Amino acid sequence: MMSGTVGGVLASLAVIPAAGAAAAATTYTAPNPRVRIDLNAGWRFVRADVSGAQASGFDDSGWTSVNTPHTWNAVDGADGGNNYYRGVGWYRRHYTVPSQLAGKRLYLQFAGVNQVADVWVNGTYLGQHKGGYSRFRFGVTGVLVPGGDNVIAVRVTNAGDTGIAPVSADYSFEGGIYRNVSLWALDNLHIRMEDYAGPGIYLRQSNVTAASATVAVTTKVWNDSTTTRSVVVRSVVADKSGNVVAEASGTPQVLAAATGSDVTQTVSIDRSRLWNGLADPYLYNASVEIHDVTAGADTITDVVTERLGLRSVAVDATTGFSLNGSRLGLHGVNLHQERAVKGWAVTDADHTQDFDLVRELGANAIRMAHYQHDQKDYELADERGLIVWAEIPLVNSVTDSTAFTAGTQNQLRELIRQNYNHPAIVFWGIGNELTDYNGTATNTLLASLAGIIASEDPDRLSTYAVRGEDPDDAQTGLHTQVAGFNKYYGWYYGSKDGDLGAWADNLHTHSPSRRIAVSEYGVGANTGQHALNPPKPAPGGSWHPEEYQSLFHEAAWKQLTQRPYIWGTFVWAMFDFASDGRNEGGQPGLNDKGPVTHDRLIRKDAFYWYEANWAGTPTLHITSRRWTQRTDAAAELKVYSNADTVTATLNGAALGTLSSGDHIFVWADVTLRPGQNTVAVTATINGSTYTDSVVWTLG
């Protein structure tokens, strides 16, 4: 599909108020001179390294027809054995560029290719991109020919010897062009596209209160024409209704051919409506227009619009996180980008479903592990009001080489530049569980990454996830302004009953100025395995009963919620996900710690424990509901609910009414009769009556 219009004039605005003037009567619709063309359909693919496949005349008729997003590891990356294909795959497609785009600047954009991509157009080599999670662009003006047939060829590798981060991690490194591909057409006078593939405009906010907010709009203007142009940059901020709330228009400046300029304009927004998390994730639209005023003309040649959420954030070592001056305890989940059958090749609808489930759970924060996510995820976080910890894929180990260091630093700059304007993002993460935490190479790299964050974005907080077994004062946790700890008491070590809280209190007592979070905690669960009040299973064993996951999270959350100095807590992970090297819990190829299954079809009991604690929606859930075939008449009825009291019956006979102060209701002595048994519960929540029931069969 092709969208957008070419051209536009300033005269489309009836009134242009001065910055700070009353502007409610002036509405604004951003012109759209850009053209974006979707290139996801019609690719040919082969999972092999093929000599000469970059040539325009290469015969790919024997290759498989695919559409992007696409991965070649959707199945073998999640079936266990740690033997999924890691190597080279080729993609090719023919495309006829619309002839009316002649004279435009053309850019080929890839939203994500894992892990290294080499790109050709019509046999001309455009270059290589290293890093499997960030967006990248190549200028194709003069190479991609409007009006004629063009051949795009991409060689992709996810081999294990690419020499870039991550070297290893507890998930499958799925290969392919697994995110969207598009072609962009712009005027020669435009907002820069090749600034680490960022938007080219950067919205830095300061002095944010409900009374007013200041926004410095920095625009990277570029003149790709062969002549000098006279340029005016105009910045406009509009509310959701399109009313202009602030604008600034600069004086003309001369921009020589093949040069650029950074232009910063500052606007003040009065009576600002704040982006206030789940309570009110309000978003303005900030647009930047590029005007060509050469020789007395006034033509809008380019416009970029980014959403703007006005908010202030802080983390205190004693009271934790605050948003807009009010304390907000962050409780959330870790999120991977993968799902059953599709692997990494997920759609916008899939992303939306995942966020629907995150919000249903009641989370107010997401750690987007362990890499840069698709733009759709950050957009959804902005819209839903979820606080985000974003991070780069520096996991497990560091390679002591100049190339590895440069590549990791580049991935961090891509993460920041491409996502700078998302209000949901508060934390930039520089790594996760590096094992050589005392190594010189590790600490040198981490120090450089923390320095990049301080330089690129001093208004957000740098963070790092310390490996749980490491000393709590590990040097790796000291490079960043705040830190998270991955703690698995009650699973890989220790007890679920009290050890997590004791660890946190000890660290807080001995290092009271440290600002700490629990960046991971969780245990595995197979929804087909059940036991009554089971002891801790073997983490690497085949038995992961669902009931232990529930007991673990009950104990963990009770400890975490009592400690306000912990600025954030993140369940590992929201969904079961592919990790082909694992074989545990009776499910080869999966990390089964999610409160939701890999296919998103089952919310495990632990999901409803958090919903009862975190969400404002009425919750009434009988646990062990999938344990439908029983061999022991002695049973227990446990319910998660945010009701004050719950009434239960067994086969129509009353079991009684219980009250609870911790959202857990337990009828401990329940005796099943042979055959089918119907258990039902009833509760009144916010004036409405809710029921739940299950059938358990004995014998």
Residue pairs with C-beta under 8 A, 6 or more apart in sequence:
1 37
1 38
2 35
2 36
2 37
2 98
3 32
3 35
3 36
4 32
4 33
4 34
4 35
4 36
4 185
5 31
5 32
5 33
6 33
6 35
6 100
6 104
6 187
7 33
7 299
7 300
8 31
8 32
8 33
8 299
8 300
8 303
9 298
9 299
9 300
10 234
10 289
10 291
10 298
10 300
11 298
12 29
12 31
13 26
13 28
14 26
15 25
15 26
16 26
16 247
16 249
17 23
17 26
17 244
17 247
18 247
19 246
19 247
19 248
19 267
19 268
20 246
20 268
20 270
23 243
23 244
23 245
23 246
23 247
24 243
24 245
25 243
26 243
26 244
27 238
27 241
27 242
27 243
27 244
28 236
28 238
28 242
28 243
28 244
28 287
29 242
30 236
30 285
30 287
30 289
30 303
30 305
31 289
31 300
31 303
32 303
33 186
33 187
33 300
33 301
33 302
33 303
34 184
34 185
34 186
34 302
34 303
35 101
35 104
35 184
35 185
35 186
36 182
36 183
36 184
37 98
37 182
37 183
37 184
37 185
38 180
38 181
38 182
39 68
39 93
39 95
39 108
39 152
39 181
39 182
39 183
40 67
40 68
40 69
40 180
40 181
40 182
41 67
42 65
42 67
42 93
42 94
42 95
43 65
43 66
43 67
43 68
43 70
43 91
43 92
43 93
43 177
44 60
44 61
44 63
44 64
44 65
44 66
44 91
44 92
44 93
45 63
45 64
45 65
45 66
45 70
45 72
45 89
45 90
45 91
45 92
46 53
46 60
46 62
46 63
46 64
46 89
46 90
47 72
47 85
47 87
47 89
48 87
48 88
48 89
48 90
49 87
49 88
49 90
49 155
50 90
52 58
53 60
53 90
53 92
53 153
53 155
54 120
54 123
54 125
54 153
54 155
55 123
55 153
56 122
56 123
56 151
58 92
58 151
58 153
60 92
63 90
63 92
66 91
68 91
68 176
68 177
68 178
68 179
68 180
68 181
68 345
69 176
69 177
69 178
69 179
69 180
69 344
69 345
69 346
69 347
70 91
70 176
70 177
70 178
70 345
71 77
71 114
71 174
71 175
71 176
71 178
71 342
71 343
71 344
71 345
72 85
72 89
72 174
72 175
72 176
73 84
73 85
73 158
73 172
73 173
73 174
73 175
73 176
73 343
73 344
74 174
74 341
74 342
74 343
74 344
74 345
75 341
75 343
76 83
76 84
76 85
76 580
77 84
77 172
77 173
77 174
77 343
77 578
77 580
77 589
78 172
78 338
78 340
78 343
78 578
78 580
78 589
78 590
78 598
79 580
79 588
79 589
80 580
80 582
80 583
80 588
80 589
81 580
81 583
81 588
81 589
82 580
82 581
83 580
84 172
84 174
84 580
85 175
86 158
86 159
86 160
86 173
86 175
87 157
87 158
87 159
87 175
88 155
88 156
88 157
88 159
89 155
89 156
89 157
89 175
89 176
90 153
90 154
90 155
90 156
91 152
91 153
91 154
91 156
91 177
92 151
92 152
92 153
92 154
93 151
93 152
94 149
94 150
94 151
95 144
95 149
95 150
95 151
95 152
95 183
96 147
96 148
96 149
96 150
97 106
97 144
97 145
97 146
97 147
97 148
97 150
97 183
98 146
98 147
99 146
99 147
100 146
101 146
101 185
102 146
102 147
103 188
104 141
104 146
104 185
104 186
104 187
104 188
105 139
105 141
105 185
105 186
105 187
105 188
105 190
105 193
105 224
106 139
106 140
106 141
106 144
106 183
106 184
106 185
107 137
107 138
107 139
107 140
107 183
107 184
107 185
107 186
107 193
108 119
108 121
108 126
108 137
108 138
108 140
108 144
108 152
108 181
108 182
108 183
109 135
109 136
109 137
109 181
109 182
109 183
109 184
109 197
110 117
110 119
110 129
110 135
110 136
110 137
110 154
110 177
110 179
110 180
110 181
111 135
111 179
111 180
111 181
111 182
111 374
111 375
112 132
112 133
112 134
112 135
112 177
112 178
112 179
112 374
113 129
113 132
113 136
113 154
113 156
113 176
113 177
113 178
113 179
114 132
114 133
114 156
114 158
114 173
114 174
114 175
114 176
114 178
114 344
115 130
115 131
115 132
115 156
115 157
115 158
115 159
115 162
115 164
115 173
115 175
116 128
116 129
116 130
116 132
116 156
116 157
116 162
116 164
117 128
117 129
117 136
117 154
117 155
117 156
117 177
118 125
118 127
118 128
118 154
118 155
119 125
119 126
119 127
119 128
119 129
119 138
119 152
119 153
119 154
120 126
120 151
120 152
120 153
120 154
121 138
121 140
121 143
121 144
121 150
121 151
121 152
121 153
122 143
122 144
122 145
122 150
122 151
123 151
124 143
126 138
126 140
126 143
127 138
129 136
130 162
130 164
130 407
130 410
131 164
131 165
131 393
131 407
131 410
131 411
131 414
132 158
132 173
132 371
132 393
133 371
133 372
133 373
133 393
133 411
134 197
134 372
134 411
134 414
134 415
134 418
135 197
135 375
135 414
135 418
136 197
136 414
137 184
137 193
137 194
137 197
139 193
139 194
140 183
141 224
144 150
144 183
154 177
156 175
156 176
156 177
157 175
158 173
158 174
158 175
158 176
160 173
163 399
163 401
163 403
163 404
163 407
164 403
164 404
164 407
164 408
164 411
165 392
165 393
165 394
165 395
165 404
165 407
165 408
165 411
166 173
166 370
166 371
166 393
166 394
166 395
166 396
167 395
167 396
167 397
167 398
167 399
168 395
168 396
168 397
169 370
169 393
169 395
169 396
169 432
170 579
170 581
170 582
170 591
171 336
171 338
171 370
171 577
171 578
171 579
171 591
172 338
172 343
172 578
172 579
172 580
172 589
174 338
174 343
174 344
174 578
176 344
176 345
178 343
178 344
178 345
179 374
184 193
186 193
186 302
187 290
187 292
187 301
187 302
188 223
188 224
188 225
188 301
189 221
189 222
189 223
189 224
189 225
189 229
189 231
189 255
189 290
189 292
189 301
189 302
190 221
190 222
190 224
190 290
190 301
190 302
191 199
191 200
191 201
191 219
191 220
191 221
191 222
191 288
191 290
191 302
191 304
192 200
192 220
192 221
192 222
192 260
193 200
193 222
195 220
195 417
196 410
196 413
196 414
196 417
196 418
197 414
197 417
197 418
198 414
198 417
198 418
198 420
199 304
199 306
199 418
199 420
199 421
200 219
200 220
200 304
201 217
201 218
201 219
201 220
201 286
201 288
201 304
201 306
201 421
202 217
202 218
202 417
202 420
202 421
203 215
203 216
203 217
203 286
203 306
203 308
203 420
203 421
204 215
204 216
204 218
204 459
205 213
205 214
205 215
205 216
205 308
205 310
205 311
205 459
206 213
206 214
206 215
206 216
206 459
207 213
207 214
208 214
208 272
208 274
208 310
208 311
208 312
208 324
209 272
209 312
210 271
210 272
210 273
210 274
210 324
211 270
211 271
211 272
212 268
212 269
212 270
212 271
212 272
213 268
213 269
213 272
213 310
214 266
214 267
214 268
214 269
215 237
215 246
215 266
215 267
215 268
215 269
215 286
215 308
215 310
216 264
216 265
216 266
217 235
217 248
217 264
217 265
217 266
217 267
217 286
217 288
218 262
218 263
218 264
219 233
219 235
219 262
219 263
219 264
219 265
219 288
219 290
219 304
220 260
220 261
220 262
221 231
221 233
221 255
221 260
221 261
221 262
221 263
221 290
222 259
222 260
223 229
223 231
223 255
223 256
223 257
223 258
223 259
223 260
224 258
225 257
226 257
226 258
227 257
228 254
228 255
228 256
228 257
228 294
229 254
229 255
229 257
229 292
229 294
230 252
230 253
230 254
230 255
230 292
230 293
230 294
230 295
231 252
231 253
231 254
231 255
231 261
231 290
231 291
231 292
231 293
232 249
232 250
232 251
232 252
232 253
232 290
232 291
232 293
232 298
233 249
233 250
233 263
233 265
233 288
233 289
233 290
233 291
234 247
234 248
234 249
234 250
234 288
234 289
234 291
235 247
235 248
235 249
235 265
235 267
235 286
235 287
235 288
235 289
236 244
236 246
236 247
236 286
236 287
236 288
236 289
237 244
237 245
237 246
237 247
237 267
237 269
237 284
237 285
237 286
237 287
237 308
238 244
238 245
238 284
238 285
238 287
239 245
239 273
239 284
239 285
240 282
240 283
240 284
240 285
245 269
245 270
245 284
246 267
246 268
246 269
246 270
247 267
248 265
248 266
248 267
250 263
250 265
252 293
253 261
253 263
255 261
269 284
269 310
272 310
273 280
273 282
273 310
274 280
274 282
274 310
274 311
274 324
275 281
275 282
275 283
275 309
275 310
275 311
275 382
275 385
275 423
276 282
276 311
276 323
276 324
276 385
277 323
277 328
277 364
277 385
277 386
277 387
278 364
278 384
278 385
278 386
279 385
280 385
281 309
281 382
281 383
281 384
281 385
281 424
282 309
282 310
283 307
283 308
283 309
283 382
283 383
283 423
284 307
284 308
284 309
284 310
285 305
285 306
285 307
285 308
286 305
286 306
286 307
286 308
286 421
287 303
287 304
287 305
287 306
288 303
288 304
288 305
289 300
289 302
289 303
290 300
290 301
290 302
290 303
291 298
291 299
291 300
291 301
292 298
292 299
292 300
292 301
306 421
307 379
307 382
307 421
307 422
307 423
308 421
308 423
309 382
309 422
309 423
309 424
310 423
311 323
311 324
311 423
312 323
312 324
312 325
313 321
313 322
313 323
313 426
313 460
313 461
314 321
314 322
315 321
315 322
315 461
315 481
315 482
315 515
315 567
316 322
316 515
316 567
317 512
317 513
317 514
317 515
317 516
317 565
318 512
318 564
318 565
319 327
319 564
319 565
320 327
320 329
320 330
320 564
320 565
320 566
320 567
320 568
321 327
321 328
321 329
321 330
321 387
321 567
321 568
322 328
323 387
327 564
328 364
328 387
329 561
329 564
330 364
330 365
330 387
330 517
330 567
330 568
330 569
331 362
331 363
331 364
331 365
331 560
331 561
331 568
331 569
331 610
331 614
332 358
332 363
332 364
332 365
332 366
332 367
332 386
332 387
332 568
332 569
332 570
332 571
333 358
333 361
333 363
333 365
333 366
333 367
333 570
333 571
333 573
333 574
333 595
334 366
334 367
334 368
334 369
334 519
334 520
334 570
334 571
334 572
334 573
334 574
335 354
335 358
335 366
335 367
335 368
335 369
335 373
335 377
335 573
335 574
335 575
336 369
336 573
336 574
336 575
336 577
337 344
337 346
337 371
337 373
337 374
337 377
338 344
338 346
338 577
338 578
339 346
339 350
339 354
339 575
339 577
339 598
339 599
339 600
340 598
340 599
340 600
341 599
342 350
343 578
346 374
348 376
351 374
351 376
351 377
351 380
352 376
352 380
353 600
354 574
354 575
354 600
355 377
355 380
355 381
355 384
355 386
357 574
357 596
357 600
357 603
358 366
358 384
358 386
358 574
359 384
359 386
360 611
360 615
360 617
361 574
361 595
361 607
361 610
361 611
361 614
361 615
362 610
362 611
362 613
362 614
362 615
362 616
362 617
363 386
363 574
363 610
363 614
364 385
364 386
364 387
364 614
365 386
365 387
365 388
365 389
365 568
365 570
366 381
366 386
366 387
366 388
366 389
366 570
366 574
367 388
367 389
367 391
367 429
367 465
367 484
367 519
367 570
368 377
368 378
368 388
368 389
368 390
368 391
369 391
369 432
369 573
370 391
370 393
370 395
370 432
371 391
371 392
371 393
372 390
372 391
372 392
372 393
372 411
372 414
372 415
372 418
372 419
373 390
375 418
375 419
378 388
378 390
378 419
378 422
378 424
378 425
379 422
380 386
381 387
381 388
381 422
381 424
381 425
382 422
382 423
382 424
385 424
386 424
387 424
387 426
387 568
388 422
388 424
388 425
388 426
388 427
389 426
389 427
389 429
389 463
389 484
389 519
389 568
389 570
390 415
390 419
390 425
390 427
390 428
390 429
391 415
391 428
391 429
391 430
391 431
391 432
391 463
391 465
392 408
392 411
392 412
392 415
392 429
392 430
392 431
392 449
393 411
394 408
394 430
394 431
394 432
394 434
394 445
394 449
395 431
395 432
395 433
395 434
396 432
396 433
396 434
396 435
397 434
397 435
397 436
398 404
398 434
398 436
398 439
398 441
398 442
398 445
399 441
400 441
405 445
405 448
408 445
408 449
409 448
409 449
409 452
412 428
412 430
412 449
412 452
412 453
413 452
413 456
415 428
416 428
416 452
416 453
416 456
416 457
417 456
419 425
420 456
420 457
425 460
426 460
426 461
427 460
427 461
427 462
427 463
427 482
428 453
428 457
428 460
428 461
428 462
428 463
429 462
429 463
429 464
429 465
430 446
430 449
430 450
430 453
430 462
430 463
430 464
430 479
430 480
431 446
431 449
431 464
431 465
431 476
432 464
432 465
432 486
432 519
433 465
433 466
433 467
433 468
433 486
434 442
434 446
434 467
434 476
435 467
436 442
437 443
437 466
437 467
437 470
437 474
437 475
437 476
438 474
438 475
442 476
443 475
443 476
443 479
446 464
446 476
446 479
446 480
447 479
449 462
449 479
450 462
450 479
450 480
450 481
453 460
453 462
454 462
461 480
461 481
461 482
462 479
462 480
462 481
462 482
463 480
463 481
463 482
463 483
463 484
463 517
464 476
464 477
464 479
464 480
464 483
464 484
465 483
465 484
465 485
465 486
465 519
465 520
466 472
466 474
466 476
466 477
466 483
466 484
466 485
466 486
466 519
467 474
467 486
468 485
468 486
468 487
468 488
468 492
468 493
468 520
469 493
470 476
472 485
472 503
472 506
472 507
472 510
472 511
473 511
477 483
477 485
477 514
481 515
482 515
482 516
482 517
482 567
483 514
483 515
483 516
483 517
484 516
484 517
484 518
484 519
484 520
484 568
484 570
485 507
485 516
485 517
485 518
485 519
486 518
486 519
486 520
486 521
486 572
487 500
487 503
487 518
487 520
487 521
488 520
488 521
488 522
488 523
489 495
489 496
489 499
489 500
489 503
489 521
489 556
490 496
490 497
490 499
490 500
490 523
490 536
490 552
490 555
490 556
491 522
491 523
491 524
491 536
491 539
491 552
492 539
495 536
496 536
496 551
496 552
496 555
496 556
497 555
498 555
498 559
500 518
500 521
500 555
500 556
500 559
500 560
501 559
501 560
501 562
501 563
504 516
504 518
504 559
504 560
504 563
504 565
504 566
505 563
507 514
507 516
508 514
508 516
508 563
508 565
515 567
516 565
516 566
516 567
517 566
517 567
517 568
517 569
517 570
518 560
518 566
518 568
518 569
518 570
519 568
519 570
520 570
520 572
520 573
521 556
521 569
521 570
521 571
521 572
522 549
522 552
522 553
522 571
522 572
522 573
522 593
523 539
523 544
523 548
523 549
523 552
523 553
523 593
524 537
524 539
524 544
524 549
524 584
524 585
524 591
524 592
524 593
525 544
525 545
525 546
525 548
525 549
525 550
525 585
525 592
525 593
525 604
525 606
526 544
526 545
526 546
526 585
526 586
526 587
526 592
527 546
527 597
527 602
527 604
527 626
528 586
528 626
529 543
529 544
529 545
529 546
529 585
529 586
530 545
530 546
530 547
530 624
530 626
530 627
531 545
531 547
531 548
532 547
532 632
532 634
532 635
532 636
533 547
533 551
533 636
534 545
534 547
534 548
534 551
535 548
536 548
537 543
537 544
537 545
537 548
539 584
540 584
541 584
541 585
542 584
542 585
542 586
543 585
543 586
544 584
544 585
544 586
544 592
546 604
546 605
546 624
546 626
546 627
547 605
547 623
547 624
549 593
549 595
549 604
549 605
549 606
550 604
550 605
550 606
550 609
550 623
550 638
552 606
553 571
553 595
553 606
553 609
553 610
554 609
554 664
557 569
557 609
557 610
557 613
558 662
560 566
560 569
561 613
571 595
571 610
572 593
573 591
573 593
573 594
574 594
574 595
574 596
575 594
575 596
575 597
575 598
575 600
576 587
576 590
576 591
576 592
576 593
576 594
576 596
576 597
576 598
577 590
577 591
577 594
577 598
578 589
578 590
578 591
578 598
579 589
579 590
579 591
580 589
582 588
582 589
582 590
582 591
583 589
584 592
585 592
590 598
594 604
595 603
595 604
595 606
595 607
595 610
596 602
596 603
596 604
596 607
597 604
602 626
605 621
605 623
605 624
605 625
605 640
608 619
608 621
608 623
608 640
609 640
609 663
609 664
611 617
611 619
611 621
611 640
612 619
612 621
612 640
612 641
612 642
612 663
613 642
613 663
615 642
618 642
618 643
618 685
618 686
618 688
618 690
619 640
619 641
619 642
619 663
619 685
620 639
620 640
620 641
620 643
620 646
620 681
620 683
620 685
620 690
620 691
620 692
621 639
621 640
621 641
621 692
622 637
622 638
622 639
622 679
622 681
622 692
622 693
622 694
623 638
623 639
623 640
624 636
624 638
625 694
627 696
628 694
628 695
628 696
628 697
629 696
629 697
630 672
630 696
630 697
630 698
630 699
631 698
631 699
632 698
633 671
633 672
633 673
633 698
634 669
634 670
634 671
634 672
635 670
635 671
635 672
635 696
636 666
636 667
636 668
636 670
637 648
637 650
637 655
637 666
637 667
637 670
637 679
637 681
638 664
638 665
638 666
638 667
639 646
639 648
639 664
639 665
639 666
639 681
639 692
640 663
640 664
640 665
641 660
641 663
641 665
641 681
641 683
641 685
642 663
642 685
643 683
643 684
643 685
643 690
644 659
644 660
645 657
645 658
645 659
645 660
645 683
645 684
646 657
646 658
646 660
646 665
646 681
646 682
646 683
647 654
647 656
647 657
647 681
647 682
647 683
648 654
648 655
648 656
648 657
648 658
648 665
648 667
648 679
648 680
648 681
648 682
649 655
649 679
649 680
649 681
650 670
650 672
650 677
650 678
650 679
651 673
651 677
651 678
652 678
655 667
655 670
656 667
658 665
658 666
658 667
665 681
670 679
672 696
672 698
673 698
674 698
674 699
675 697
675 698
675 699
676 695
676 696
676 697
677 695
677 696
677 697
677 698
678 693
678 694
678 695
679 693
679 694
679 695
679 696
680 691
680 692
680 693
681 691
681 692
681 693
682 689
682 690
682 691
683 689
683 690
684 690
